[in-house]
Amino acid sequence: MAKLILTQEVTGLGAAGDVVDVKNGYARNYLLPRGFATLWTRGGEKQIESIKAARETRAVKSLEEAQALAAKLQESPVRLTVTAGEGGRLFGAVKAADVADAVKEAGLGDLDKRVVTLPTAIKATGRYQAHARLHEDVLAVIDLDVVGDKSKKK
């Protein structure tokens, strides 16, 4: 077993700053190469505190604010304009950062891309859903309306 400090939230494992024990292969092949965790050391308490402080500043401050933001996000679909070809196929795929930017452009609030998850890969135009973990107790479902635009350039 490997003892790690999470640097980002990992679904089903923990939040940034948590100390977790995972199997060696999971740590070596997934968490460490992707930057989701660092090895735990005795001097890691300072690192844990700085990670938790950074998480606190990024996080929505209170449960009430998170619930209000979730209600606002669930009111209407967010329009996401992307470059698409024939038949509505996208050039690439929609990422969590794209969803966070679209929410900001729609005037619904600022979301950190790390709180947004996409249950399915979005590779064509249409209607989709994304999830945003705004608080430990608040999960918002964002309806996405992915629209193709042949003239849009990145």
Buried (B, 14 or more C-beta within 10 A) or exposed (E): EBBBBBBBBBEEBBBBBBBBEBEEEBBEEEBBEEEBBBEBEEEBEEBBEEBEEEBEEEBBEEEEBBBBBBEBBBEEBBEBBBBBEEEEEBEEEBBBEBBBBBBEEBEBBEBBEBBBBBEEEBBBBEEBEBBBBBBEEBBBEBBBBBBBEEEEEE
